[in-house]
Amino acid sequence: MNINQNQKRKENKKSKKFIINNILNLDNNHDNFIFKKHHNNRNELGEGKTNIKKLEQIMAYNDQELNLLKYKSALKYDKRTYCDYYLSLIKAKHNLIFSFYYTNDYNSRIIKINLFFIGFVIYYTVNALFFNDDNMHKIYEDKGKFQFVYQLPQIIYSSIISSVLNSLLKLLALSENVILKFKKNKKIDELDKRKTDLNNKLHIKFILYFIVSTIFLLLFWYYLSMFCAIYRNTQIHLIKDTLISFGLSLLYPFGIYLIPGIFRIPSLSHKHKRRKKESKLYTISKVIQML
């Protein structure tokens, strides 16, 4: 018993020296982040190691941060394989996975789910906007049959426009970029002020998002109600066009995000690192992954 008590005393002394007298250098963010924490209460001293582990987890890179690293930093810290990198892009870029499955980010899950359904409404409305007199006449000539080849250009155009509108709406809805900027700044000076500024920015973003999205939904609801009431015979065609264009948006990420890793992984694993050629390959991969 005396031996165990002596060991506990030694461990307590070590933890006190470590927490009180030392400065914690968190190399997880690899930019000499310095965090100073003084403990004056014995209960706080006992929780010191737990708090440090939590802080290390918070400051660790997530997938988005690794994907956006500068070339020199990526050479040092990004040790992922091609498959790991590909999966990180799928989780962050695929609408369905991003909204309902991916949690290793700094975005509100409720807002992501809300954004997913609003995105579907955008696809529905944009497809309706492409129906004109020529489409109506073609449907009449084909006696209501759905002609995929004839509708294909309309489906492609509506998919592109809908993707652009969704991307613009994401600028208001998603909070990760703002939080990553806050996290990247390691200065402890005026931390409370910066935290208040961050909260204010997020509140403004979310309020604007809900205002804009509500206006969009009201306008879309009005237009779609009028359209479906007037052109009853085209509703099936509209639903098919919408499902196909929305389905394409869920399929193309699996193909297009195979490409960035072809440039990124060789640029980071090449024996002759930090050469201009490898740096250019890395830049190309970052441009493609933004699509």
RAURSUL-V981310 format. One line per field, one symbol per residue. ss: DSSP state (@ for helix, = for strand, . for the rest). phi: phi as a letter, one per 30 degrees, with the letter a starting at -180 (. if undefined). psi: psi as a letter, one per 30 degrees, with the letter a starting at -180 (. if undefined). A space follows every 10 residues. Layout:
ss = ???
phi = ???
psi = ???
This chain:
ss = .@@@@@@@@@ @@@@@@@@@@ @..===.... ..===..... .@@@@@.@@@ @@@@@@@@@. ..@@@@@... @@@@@@@... .@@@@@@@@@ @@@.@@@@@@ ........@@ @@@@@@@@@@ @@@@@@@@@. ..@@@@@@@@ @......@@@ @@@@@@@@@@ @@@@@@@@@@ @@@..@@@@@ @@@@...... @@@@@@@@@@ @@@@@@@@@@ @@@@@@@@@@ @@@@@@@@@@ .@@@@@@@@@ @@@@@@@@@@ @@@@@@..@@ @@@@@@@@@. .....@@@@@ @@@@@@@@@. .
phi = .ddddddddd dddddddddd cccdcdddch bhdcbcbccc cdddddcedd dddddddddd dcdddddcdd edddedcccd dedddddddd ddcdeddddc cdbdbccddd dddddddddd dddddddddd dbdddddddd ddhiddcddd deeddddddd dddddddddd dddccddddd dddddcddeh dddddddddd ddddeddddd dddddedddd dddddddddd cddcdddddd dddddddddd cdedcdddde ddcddddccd dcdidddddd eddddddddd d
psi = eeeeeeeeee eeeeeeeeee flkjjjgefg hhkkkkkkkf keeeefgeee eeeeeeeefl kaeeeefgkl eeeeeefjgl leeeeeeeee effkeeeeef ekfhahlkee eeeeeeeeee eeeeeeeeff kaeeeeeeee eghgkjjeee feeeeeeeee eeeeeeeeef eeekfeeeee eeefjgkfkh eeeeeeeeee eeeeeeeeee eeeeeeeeee eeeeeeefee iefgeeeeee eeeeeeeeff efefefgfee feeeeeffgk eilgleeeee eeeeeeeeff .
